[in-house]
Amino acid sequence: MAKNETADDDLKSACRRWKDTVYGPARAAGPSGPELTTVSGRRLKELYTPLDLNGWDYRRDAGFPGEPPYVRGIQPTMYHGKLWTMRQFSGFGNPEDTNRRYKYLLSHGQTGLSVAFHLPTLMGIDSDHPLARGEVGKCGVAVDSLADMEILFDGIPLDRITTSMTINAPAAVLWAMYIAVAEKQGVSPRVISGTIQNDILKEYIAQKTFIFPPEPSMKLIVDTFEHGAREVPRWNTISISGYHIREAGATALQELAFTLRDGIEYVEWARRRGLDVDEFAPRLSYFFNAHNDFFEEIAKFRAARKIWAEVMRDRFKAKNPRSWWLRFHTQTSGVSLTAQQPYNNVVRVAIQALAAVLGGTQSLHTNSLDETYALPSEEAVTIALRTQQIIAHESGVINSLDPLGGSYLVERLTCDLAGEARDLIRKIDDMGGMVKAIELGWPQKEVADSAFWYQKAVERGEKILVGVNAFAGEHETIPILEVDESAARRQLERLKTVRSSRNGTRARETLDDLRKAASDGVNVMPFLLRAVKAYATLGEIIETFKDVYGEYQEPADF
């Protein structure tokens, strides 16, 4: 018998002895514990040993930081070379209010900006639209025209600060406004850096702030890929987002598989345009959720890097190693926060943020303790930022590259998630791709089923939420940020002024040119830049696109 086989047999025998004579009797003598499952329902063993990594090969399945398969990180120095970007998601009221918050956060050590737009902007309507009534500035900042974007970034040097914008259906329009503001500051588009989320597929699956049908929406996204690669080379033209899929109730596996398959779909559509994969793939980025299950989340991030490197190298034949890198931003889980005992949320966020760091994130947003009630107060957002700073500078977790690499549990979970995600990706391939799967309603139904399962598990007490279905106490009240209607009045006044003071003829001409470009199927980015510089409003531009593309109606048969 070979030496390794003898060692394995000895270990199997030792494991059986321990379970039968040590663990088993101790477990039987004590109270019955919880079921050994992750927050996603994945069953776990009571103990992991080298036997759980049978067939696991270090160089093939883990490797070294900065080398394929990138399980241990895409950068050889990870946080030894540079910390992750600390990027708090912020926006409320009108642009003046949010500009003050940005300057406050930067003065307290934040290293990048992240724009939260209010719901009317997400839906592509202006603040004076009837459907915007009561929503202006309430869930994010109101941006109707270039004038708003100019105020939003007033006094903020766009050649030195990176900005992430969480915007999807109207992403190309808001990006054009940002480029125009940079130019007004004297900053070349070739210098600015940041990210537009621009991920419409997850909107159909989860968040639902879609406007146009899938095909024209995908066309607009490829327009941004093409324009970015050639004119704004330091910009990430998409942040392929699993975050909202997870927030809608997906499991860790579904978040991983659906998000990566969305990424595959975007690459396929860009190649159909004739773009070379290495021309645009280095600027693709991802956005993941950091949920409650510490080890499952870490394994998810590691598996994502492994699969994406395989996909880009083997499926799309990318030659540039930077095309193989999965670069990602992480946000802690909003859906995991509770209104009951809200100070518990500080602890939840710290654990989730630590998982993101140990998983190798490049950028991180930590949610604030009050976000189940309102947008974050200054005090709450400062605590959230300090959480990141304490992890970075006091915990010691950055001192070793991938410190959980080699953990029997983490490596087993990484391999399992990667294998199961590949199976789901193949299933979507067999449906004809993600656009086809969405049109069938398949991923939407899968997420809905998972959300229902988890809710029932909470109601039955199988999944414990501290302060909600266990350890409940007195209801606590906390101070919250309130956005009153005066912000809306100021916003409506500025919108009225913009419309009356601009060159109306010029604005109409740029919208006519944009309509023709959309009809002709050419890249619309140059036409969008002209329109926003003429102070055409977001709502006017989106209505122009609707004339050509129509609006999407979701299938209701699931």
C-alpha positions as CSV (number, residue, x, y, z in Angstrom):
1,M,0.0,0.0,0.0
2,A,1.3,3.5,-0.9
3,K,2.4,5.7,2.0
4,N,-0.3,8.4,1.3
5,E,-3.0,5.7,1.3
6,T,-1.8,4.3,4.6
7,A,-1.8,7.8,6.1
8,D,-5.4,8.4,4.8
9,D,-6.5,5.1,6.3
10,D,-4.9,5.9,9.6
11,L,-6.6,9.3,9.6
12,K,-10.0,7.8,8.7
13,S,-9.7,5.4,11.6
14,A,-8.7,8.3,13.9
15,C,-11.7,10.3,12.8
16,R,-14.1,7.4,13.4
17,R,-12.6,6.9,16.9
18,W,-12.9,10.6,17.8
19,K,-16.5,10.8,16.5
20,D,-17.6,7.6,18.2
21,T,-15.8,8.0,21.5
22,V,-15.3,11.7,22.0
23,Y,-17.6,13.9,20.0
24,G,-20.6,11.6,19.9
25,P,-21.0,11.0,23.6
26,A,-20.3,14.7,24.4
27,R,-23.0,15.8,21.9
28,A,-25.5,13.3,23.2
29,A,-24.9,14.4,26.8
30,G,-25.5,18.1,26.0
31,P,-28.5,20.0,24.8
32,S,-29.5,19.5,21.1
33,G,-27.7,22.1,19.1
34,P,-28.7,23.9,15.9
35,E,-28.7,22.2,12.5
36,L,-25.3,22.4,10.9
37,T,-26.2,24.5,7.8
38,T,-25.0,27.8,6.4
39,V,-27.3,30.8,6.0
40,S,-28.0,29.5,2.5
41,G,-29.0,26.1,3.8
42,R,-25.8,24.3,2.8
43,R,-25.2,21.3,5.1
44,L,-21.9,21.2,6.9
45,K,-19.9,18.5,8.6
46,E,-19.1,18.8,12.3
47,L,-15.4,18.8,11.5
48,Y,-13.2,19.1,8.4
49,T,-9.9,17.3,8.0
50,P,-7.3,16.6,5.3
51,L,-9.7,13.8,4.1
52,D,-12.1,16.5,2.9
53,L,-9.5,17.7,0.5
54,N,-8.9,14.3,-1.2
55,G,-7.9,15.1,-4.8
56,W,-7.2,18.8,-3.9
57,D,-4.0,20.0,-5.5
58,Y,-2.5,23.2,-4.0
59,R,-1.1,24.6,-7.2
60,R,-4.1,23.8,-9.3
61,D,-6.9,24.6,-6.8
62,A,-5.3,27.4,-4.8
63,G,-2.0,28.6,-6.2
64,F,-0.3,31.9,-5.1
65,P,-1.5,35.4,-4.9
66,G,-1.2,37.2,-8.2
67,E,-1.1,34.0,-10.2
68,P,-3.8,31.8,-11.8
69,P,-6.2,30.5,-10.6
70,Y,-6.3,33.7,-8.4
71,V,-8.1,31.9,-5.6
72,R,-5.7,33.6,-3.2
73,G,-6.0,37.0,-4.8
74,I,-5.3,38.8,-8.0
75,Q,-2.5,41.0,-6.7
76,P,0.8,39.4,-5.5
77,T,1.0,41.8,-2.5
78,M,-2.7,42.1,-1.8
79,Y,-3.1,44.6,1.1
80,H,0.6,44.8,1.7
81,G,0.8,47.0,-1.4
82,K,-2.4,48.9,-1.1
83,L,-5.5,48.7,1.2
84,W,-8.9,48.3,-0.3
85,T,-10.8,51.4,-1.3
86,M,-13.0,52.6,1.6
87,R,-16.1,53.7,-0.4
88,Q,-19.2,54.6,1.6
89,F,-22.4,54.6,-0.5
90,S,-23.9,58.1,0.0
91,G,-26.6,60.4,-1.4
92,F,-29.6,62.2,-0.1
93,G,-31.6,65.4,-0.7
94,N,-30.3,67.7,-3.4
95,P,-26.7,67.9,-4.8
96,E,-25.7,70.5,-2.2
97,D,-26.6,68.2,0.7
98,T,-24.7,65.3,-0.8
99,N,-21.7,67.3,-1.7
100,R,-21.3,68.3,1.9
101,R,-21.6,64.7,3.0
102,Y,-18.9,63.7,0.5
103,K,-16.5,66.3,1.8
104,Y,-17.3,65.2,5.4
105,L,-16.5,61.6,4.5
106,L,-13.3,62.4,2.7
107,S,-12.1,64.5,5.6
108,H,-12.7,61.4,7.9
109,G,-10.6,59.1,5.9
110,Q,-12.8,57.7,3.1
111,T,-10.7,57.0,0.0
112,G,-13.4,56.9,-2.8
113,L,-16.8,58.2,-3.5
114,S,-20.0,56.2,-4.2
115,V,-23.2,57.9,-5.4
116,A,-26.6,56.8,-4.3
117,F,-29.2,58.3,-6.6
118,H,-32.8,58.8,-5.6
119,L,-35.5,56.5,-7.1
120,P,-36.7,58.9,-9.9
121,T,-33.1,59.1,-11.2
122,L,-32.8,55.3,-11.1
123,M,-36.0,55.1,-13.1
124,G,-35.0,57.8,-15.6
125,I,-37.5,60.5,-14.7
126,D,-37.0,64.1,-13.7
127,S,-37.9,65.4,-10.3
128,D,-40.9,67.3,-11.6
129,H,-42.5,64.1,-13.1
130,P,-45.8,63.2,-11.4
131,L,-44.4,59.8,-10.4
132,A,-41.5,61.5,-8.6
133,R,-43.8,63.3,-6.1
134,G,-42.8,62.4,-2.5
135,E,-39.7,60.6,-3.6
136,V,-37.3,63.6,-4.4
137,G,-34.1,63.2,-2.5
138,K,-35.5,60.6,-0.1
139,C,-33.6,57.4,-1.0
140,G,-30.6,59.1,-2.7
141,V,-29.5,62.3,-4.3
142,A,-31.6,64.0,-7.1
143,V,-29.8,64.4,-10.4
144,D,-31.8,65.8,-13.3
145,S,-29.2,67.5,-15.4
146,L,-25.6,68.4,-15.8
147,A,-26.2,71.4,-13.5
148,D,-26.9,68.9,-10.6
149,M,-23.8,66.9,-11.4
150,E,-21.7,70.0,-11.4
151,I,-22.8,70.9,-7.9
152,L,-22.5,67.3,-6.7
153,F,-18.8,67.3,-7.4
154,D,-18.0,70.9,-6.8
155,G,-14.6,71.3,-5.1
156,I,-13.9,67.5,-5.5
157,P,-10.9,66.9,-7.8
158,L,-12.0,64.2,-10.3
159,D,-8.4,63.5,-11.4
160,R,-7.6,62.3,-7.9
161,I,-10.8,60.8,-6.5
162,T,-12.4,57.6,-7.9
163,T,-16.2,57.6,-8.1
164,S,-18.6,54.7,-8.2
165,M,-22.2,55.4,-9.4
166,T,-24.9,52.9,-8.6
167,I,-27.1,53.5,-11.7
168,N,-28.3,50.9,-14.2
169,A,-30.9,51.6,-16.9
170,P,-29.9,55.3,-17.3
171,A,-26.2,54.6,-16.6
172,A,-24.9,55.8,-19.9
173,V,-26.6,59.2,-19.3
174,L,-25.2,59.7,-15.8
175,W,-21.7,58.7,-17.0
176,A,-21.9,61.3,-19.8
177,M,-22.8,63.9,-17.2
178,Y,-19.8,62.9,-15.1
179,I,-17.4,63.0,-18.1
180,A,-18.8,66.5,-18.9
181,V,-18.1,67.7,-15.3
182,A,-14.6,66.4,-15.4
183,E,-14.0,68.3,-18.7
184,K,-15.4,71.4,-17.1
185,Q,-12.8,70.9,-14.3
186,G,-10.1,70.7,-17.0
187,V,-9.7,67.0,-16.4
188,S,-9.3,64.7,-19.5
189,P,-11.7,61.7,-19.8
190,R,-8.6,59.7,-20.2
191,V,-7.6,60.5,-16.6
192,I,-10.8,60.0,-14.6
193,S,-11.4,56.7,-13.0
194,G,-14.3,55.0,-11.3
195,T,-17.2,52.7,-12.0
196,I,-20.8,52.8,-13.3
197,Q,-22.8,49.9,-12.2
198,N,-24.6,49.6,-15.6
199,D,-25.8,46.0,-14.9
200,I,-29.2,45.7,-16.4
201,L,-29.4,41.9,-16.2
202,K,-29.6,41.9,-12.4
203,E,-32.3,44.5,-12.6
204,Y,-34.5,42.1,-14.5
205,I,-33.6,39.3,-12.0
206,A,-33.8,41.3,-8.7
207,Q,-33.9,45.0,-8.2
208,K,-36.4,45.8,-11.0
209,T,-35.3,49.4,-11.9
210,F,-35.3,48.5,-15.6
211,I,-36.7,50.8,-18.3
212,F,-36.1,49.3,-21.8
213,P,-36.4,45.7,-23.0
214,P,-33.3,43.5,-22.7
215,E,-31.9,43.8,-26.3
216,P,-31.7,47.6,-26.5
217,S,-30.5,47.7,-22.9
218,M,-27.7,45.3,-23.8
219,K,-26.9,47.5,-26.8
220,L,-26.5,50.6,-24.6
221,I,-24.2,48.7,-22.3
222,V,-21.9,47.6,-25.2
223,D,-21.9,51.2,-26.3
224,T,-20.3,52.1,-23.0
225,F,-17.8,49.3,-23.3
226,E,-16.7,50.5,-26.7
227,H,-16.6,54.2,-25.7
228,G,-14.8,53.5,-22.5
229,A,-12.1,51.3,-24.0
230,R,-11.3,53.9,-26.6
231,E,-11.9,57.2,-24.8
232,V,-12.1,56.7,-21.0
233,P,-9.6,53.9,-20.5
234,R,-9.3,54.0,-16.7
235,W,-13.0,53.7,-16.1
236,N,-14.8,50.5,-15.2
237,T,-17.8,50.5,-17.6
238,I,-19.7,47.9,-15.6
239,S,-20.0,46.6,-12.1
240,I,-21.6,43.2,-12.6
241,S,-23.7,42.9,-9.5
242,G,-24.6,40.0,-7.4
243,Y,-25.4,42.3,-4.5
244,H,-29.0,42.9,-5.4
245,I,-29.6,39.3,-6.4
246,R,-28.5,38.3,-2.9
247,E,-30.6,41.0,-1.3
248,A,-33.7,39.7,-3.2
249,G,-33.2,36.4,-1.4
250,A,-30.7,34.4,-3.4
251,T,-28.4,31.9,-1.8
252,A,-24.6,32.4,-1.9
253,L,-24.4,29.8,-4.7
254,Q,-27.1,31.6,-6.8
255,E,-25.5,34.9,-6.3
256,L,-22.2,33.5,-7.5
257,A,-23.5,31.6,-10.5
258,F,-26.1,34.1,-11.7
259,T,-23.6,37.0,-11.4
260,L,-20.8,35.2,-13.3
261,R,-23.2,34.1,-16.0
262,D,-24.4,37.8,-16.3
263,G,-20.7,38.6,-16.8
264,I,-20.4,36.0,-19.5
265,E,-23.5,37.4,-21.3
266,Y,-22.0,40.9,-21.4
267,V,-18.8,39.5,-22.9
268,E,-20.7,37.6,-25.5
269,W,-22.7,40.6,-26.6
270,A,-19.6,42.8,-26.8
271,R,-17.8,40.2,-29.0
272,R,-20.8,40.2,-31.3
273,R,-20.2,43.9,-31.7
274,G,-16.8,43.0,-32.9
275,L,-14.9,44.2,-29.8
276,D,-11.7,42.2,-29.0
277,V,-12.1,40.7,-25.5
278,D,-8.8,42.1,-24.3
279,E,-9.9,45.6,-25.4
280,F,-12.6,45.8,-22.8
281,A,-12.4,42.9,-20.4
282,P,-9.7,44.5,-18.1
283,R,-12.3,47.2,-17.2
284,L,-15.0,44.8,-16.2
285,S,-15.6,44.7,-12.5
286,Y,-17.9,42.9,-10.1
287,F,-20.0,43.8,-7.0
288,F,-20.8,41.2,-4.3
289,N,-22.7,40.9,-1.1
290,A,-21.1,40.1,2.2
291,H,-23.8,38.2,4.1
292,N,-23.9,36.7,7.6
293,D,-22.3,33.3,7.0
294,F,-18.6,34.1,7.5
295,F,-16.9,31.1,5.9
296,E,-19.4,30.6,3.1
297,E,-18.9,34.3,2.0
298,I,-15.1,34.0,2.0
299,A,-15.3,30.8,0.0
300,K,-17.7,32.5,-2.5
301,F,-15.3,35.3,-3.2
302,R,-12.4,32.8,-3.7
303,A,-14.5,30.6,-6.0
304,A,-15.6,33.6,-8.1
305,R,-12.0,34.5,-8.9
306,K,-11.2,30.9,-9.9
307,I,-14.2,30.6,-12.2
308,W,-13.8,33.9,-13.9
309,A,-10.1,33.2,-14.7
310,E,-11.2,29.9,-16.3
311,V,-14.0,31.5,-18.2
312,M,-11.9,34.4,-19.6
313,R,-8.9,32.2,-20.5
314,D,-10.6,29.0,-21.8
315,R,-14.1,30.2,-23.0
316,F,-13.2,33.6,-24.4
317,K,-9.5,32.9,-25.2
318,A,-8.4,36.2,-23.5
319,K,-4.6,36.6,-23.8
320,N,-4.1,39.5,-21.4
321,P,-3.8,38.3,-17.8
322,R,-5.6,41.4,-16.6
323,S,-8.7,40.1,-18.5
324,W,-8.6,37.1,-16.3
325,W,-8.8,39.1,-13.1
326,L,-12.0,39.3,-11.2
327,R,-11.9,42.7,-9.5
328,F,-14.7,43.3,-7.1
329,H,-16.4,45.8,-4.7
330,T,-18.2,44.4,-1.7
331,Q,-21.1,45.8,0.3
332,T,-22.2,44.4,3.6
333,S,-25.7,42.9,3.6
334,G,-28.5,45.5,3.9
335,V,-31.2,42.8,4.1
336,S,-29.5,41.2,7.2
337,L,-29.9,44.4,9.2
338,T,-32.7,44.7,11.7
339,A,-34.9,47.5,13.0
340,Q,-35.1,45.6,16.3
341,Q,-32.1,46.3,18.5
342,P,-30.4,48.3,15.7
343,Y,-27.0,48.6,17.6
344,N,-26.6,44.9,16.9
345,N,-26.1,45.9,13.3
346,V,-22.7,47.3,14.1
347,V,-21.6,43.8,15.0
348,R,-23.2,42.2,12.0
349,V,-21.5,44.7,9.7
350,A,-18.1,44.2,11.3
351,I,-18.3,40.4,10.8
352,Q,-19.4,40.8,7.2
353,A,-16.8,43.4,6.4
354,L,-14.1,41.1,7.9
355,A,-15.3,38.3,5.6
356,A,-15.0,40.7,2.6
357,V,-11.4,41.6,3.5
358,L,-10.4,38.0,4.1
359,G,-12.0,37.2,0.8
360,G,-9.8,39.7,-1.0
361,T,-12.1,42.5,-1.9
362,Q,-10.6,45.6,-3.8
363,S,-13.3,48.0,-2.5
364,L,-15.7,48.0,0.5
365,H,-18.8,49.7,1.7
366,T,-20.0,49.1,5.2
367,N,-23.6,49.7,5.9
368,S,-24.7,51.9,8.8
369,L,-26.6,50.8,11.8
370,D,-29.7,52.9,11.0
371,E,-30.3,51.9,7.4
372,T,-33.4,49.9,8.2
373,Y,-35.0,53.2,9.2
374,A,-33.5,55.8,6.9
375,L,-30.4,57.0,5.0
376,P,-27.4,57.1,7.3
377,S,-26.8,59.9,9.8
378,E,-23.4,61.4,10.1
379,E,-22.8,59.6,13.3
380,A,-23.9,56.2,11.9
381,V,-21.9,56.5,8.7
382,T,-18.8,57.5,10.7
383,I,-19.1,54.3,12.8
384,A,-19.4,52.3,9.6
385,L,-16.3,53.9,8.1
386,R,-14.4,53.4,11.4
387,T,-15.3,49.7,11.2
388,Q,-13.2,49.4,8.0
389,Q,-10.4,51.4,9.5
390,I,-10.2,49.2,12.6
391,I,-10.1,46.1,10.5
392,A,-7.4,47.6,8.3
393,H,-5.2,49.1,11.1
394,E,-5.9,47.2,14.3
395,S,-7.0,43.6,13.6
396,G,-3.8,42.3,12.0
397,V,-5.7,40.4,9.3
398,I,-3.9,42.2,6.5
399,N,-0.4,41.1,7.7
400,S,-0.7,37.7,5.9
401,L,-1.7,37.1,2.3
402,D,-5.0,35.1,2.3
403,P,-4.7,34.0,5.9
404,L,-7.5,31.4,5.6
405,G,-5.9,29.7,2.6
406,G,-5.4,26.0,3.5
407,S,-8.3,25.9,6.0
408,Y,-9.9,22.5,5.4
409,L,-13.4,24.1,5.7
410,V,-12.7,27.1,3.5
411,E,-10.9,25.1,0.8
412,R,-13.7,22.5,0.7
413,L,-16.4,25.2,0.5
414,T,-14.4,27.0,-2.2
415,C,-14.2,23.8,-4.3
416,D,-17.9,22.9,-3.7
417,L,-19.2,26.4,-4.6
418,A,-17.1,26.6,-7.7
419,G,-18.2,23.2,-9.0
420,E,-21.9,23.8,-8.3
421,A,-21.7,27.3,-9.8
422,R,-20.2,25.8,-13.0
423,D,-23.2,23.4,-13.2
424,L,-25.7,26.4,-12.9
425,I,-23.8,28.3,-15.5
426,R,-24.0,25.3,-17.9
427,K,-27.8,25.1,-17.2
428,I,-28.2,28.8,-18.3
429,D,-26.0,28.1,-21.3
430,D,-28.4,25.3,-22.3
431,M,-31.3,27.8,-22.1
432,G,-29.6,30.0,-24.7
433,G,-27.9,32.5,-22.3
434,M,-29.0,34.8,-19.5
435,V,-31.2,37.1,-21.6
436,K,-33.2,34.0,-22.7
437,A,-33.3,32.7,-19.1
438,I,-34.6,36.0,-17.9
439,E,-37.3,36.2,-20.6
440,L,-38.4,32.7,-19.4
441,G,-38.5,34.0,-15.8
442,W,-36.2,31.2,-14.6
443,P,-33.6,33.0,-12.4
444,Q,-36.4,35.3,-11.0
445,K,-38.3,32.2,-9.9
446,E,-35.2,30.5,-8.4
447,V,-34.4,33.6,-6.3
448,A,-38.0,33.9,-5.2
449,D,-38.1,30.3,-4.1
450,S,-34.9,30.8,-2.0
451,A,-36.2,33.9,-0.4
452,F,-39.4,32.0,0.6
453,W,-37.4,29.1,2.0
454,Y,-35.3,31.5,4.2
455,Q,-38.3,33.4,5.4
456,K,-40.0,30.2,6.5
457,A,-36.8,29.0,8.2
458,V,-36.8,32.3,10.2
459,E,-40.4,31.9,11.1
460,R,-39.9,28.4,12.3
461,G,-36.9,29.4,14.4
462,E,-34.5,27.3,12.3
463,K,-32.5,30.4,11.5
464,I,-31.9,32.7,14.4
465,L,-32.0,36.5,14.0
466,V,-30.8,38.0,17.3
467,G,-33.3,40.4,18.6
468,V,-36.0,39.3,16.1
469,N,-37.0,35.7,16.7
470,A,-34.7,35.1,19.7
471,F,-33.2,37.3,22.5
472,A,-35.8,39.9,21.9
473,G,-36.0,42.9,24.2
474,E,-37.4,46.4,24.5
475,H,-37.8,48.3,21.3
476,E,-35.0,50.8,21.0
477,T,-35.3,54.2,19.3
478,I,-32.4,55.9,17.6
479,P,-31.9,59.3,15.9
480,I,-32.3,59.2,12.2
481,L,-31.7,61.4,9.2
482,E,-34.8,63.0,7.8
483,V,-35.0,64.6,4.4
484,D,-37.8,67.1,4.4
485,E,-39.7,68.6,1.5
486,S,-37.6,71.7,1.3
487,A,-34.9,69.7,-0.6
488,A,-37.5,68.8,-3.2
489,R,-38.6,72.4,-3.5
490,R,-35.0,73.5,-4.1
491,Q,-34.5,70.8,-6.6
492,L,-37.7,71.7,-8.6
493,E,-36.7,75.3,-8.6
494,R,-33.2,74.5,-10.1
495,L,-34.8,72.2,-12.7
496,K,-37.1,75.0,-13.8
497,T,-34.2,77.4,-14.0
498,V,-32.1,75.0,-16.1
499,R,-35.0,74.6,-18.6
500,S,-35.6,78.3,-18.9
501,S,-31.9,79.4,-19.1
502,R,-30.5,76.8,-21.5
503,N,-30.5,77.2,-25.3
504,G,-33.7,75.4,-25.9
505,T,-33.2,75.1,-29.6
506,R,-29.8,73.5,-29.1
507,A,-31.1,71.1,-26.5
508,R,-33.9,69.9,-28.9
509,E,-31.4,69.5,-31.7
510,T,-29.2,67.2,-29.6
511,L,-32.2,65.1,-28.6
512,D,-33.2,64.8,-32.3
513,D,-29.7,63.7,-33.1
514,L,-29.8,61.2,-30.3
515,R,-33.1,59.8,-31.4
516,K,-31.7,59.3,-34.9
517,A,-28.5,57.6,-33.6
518,A,-30.6,55.2,-31.5
519,S,-32.7,54.4,-34.5
520,D,-29.7,53.9,-36.7
521,G,-28.1,51.5,-34.2
522,V,-24.8,53.5,-33.9
523,N,-22.9,54.1,-30.7
524,V,-24.9,56.7,-28.8
525,M,-22.2,57.9,-26.3
526,P,-21.0,60.8,-28.4
527,F,-24.6,62.0,-28.9
528,L,-25.3,61.6,-25.2
529,L,-22.3,63.8,-24.4
530,R,-23.6,66.5,-26.7
531,A,-27.1,66.3,-25.2
532,V,-26.0,66.5,-21.5
533,K,-23.7,69.4,-22.4
534,A,-26.7,71.2,-23.9
535,Y,-28.4,70.6,-20.5
536,A,-31.0,68.2,-21.8
537,T,-32.4,66.6,-18.7
538,L,-32.3,62.9,-17.8
539,G,-36.0,62.6,-18.3
540,E,-35.9,64.1,-21.7
541,I,-33.1,61.8,-22.8
542,I,-34.8,58.7,-21.5
543,E,-38.1,59.7,-23.2
544,T,-36.1,60.0,-26.4
545,F,-34.8,56.5,-26.0
546,K,-38.3,55.2,-25.2
547,D,-39.5,56.5,-28.5
548,V,-37.0,54.1,-30.2
549,Y,-36.7,51.2,-27.8
550,G,-40.0,51.1,-26.0
551,E,-40.5,49.9,-22.4
552,Y,-40.1,46.5,-20.8
553,Q,-42.9,44.6,-19.2
554,E,-41.9,41.7,-16.9
555,P,-43.3,38.3,-17.5
556,A,-45.7,37.4,-14.7
557,D,-46.0,33.6,-15.3
558,F,-43.8,32.6,-12.4
